[in-house]
Amino acid sequence: MFIVSLDYLNFLCCFTAVGPAFTTLPINQTIVDPNSAVFYCFTEGLPRPVLTWIVIQDSMMMEISSNLTDFDIVIVEAGDRQVTSSLTVNSVRPALAATYTCLVSNVVRNNTASASLVVHSKFKMTKQRTSITII
């Protein structure tokens, strides 16, 4: 795709658009609660891609935002082509076990990369037998 636009000085400029490609993919993680998990996603494209984190759990999809207390998101734009991001899942617990997806998009296309979070509970609940003696 060939794009023609005006730059900040109103000069006509042109470039060939390049779809987003991943340079670092998020990886699957197995964590014991209540530790934290961190997923990384690095991408580049022209124009620079927009990056969004999504959680998929039980066939439901939700965009993750920094104002949710369970998550911290850092997104850094570098130059005119690169975006790096980390998603921290704070104090994991079994309810946060899910697939976490990095969605990147620009005018050329969308691209996704996903990783799973498996959570093991530190404490196991056991049922104990009790006996009652009647006198």
Phi, psi and omega in degrees: 000135181250128184241136175243129180211171175261135177275186186294343176260012181064028172271142177286126179226156183223154175201160176267121181286143180234128179296156181297138175229143181275138173253337172220129182257148172295147181242151177300144181222145172239121187232145173266131179293149005258034179292174179254154176242142178233127176251140179243146178213117177241137183214162173214155179182173180221116359293165184306131181292155170265134185245134179225139174261138181229142174248135178239121182214128179051048179064014176248142182240137180218135175286137180266132176237158183293343181277000173276130188293337182281351188227146169234130180239132173239126177234126180238124176265127182239122180063205181259006184231335192251146173224131175239147182209150170231143175240118177256127174262110186279141174042065184302151175212163184308328180294342180264001175294125186189184172258128180251126187240133174263116179253123177239143182208149169214192185295341183277310183191173171257154177214145180228151172219135186233156174214152181260146173246119175253132183242127174255135180279135179292325182252136176249135178273132178236150179261126180254145176279139174238145178243143179241131178252126179257129181252000000 
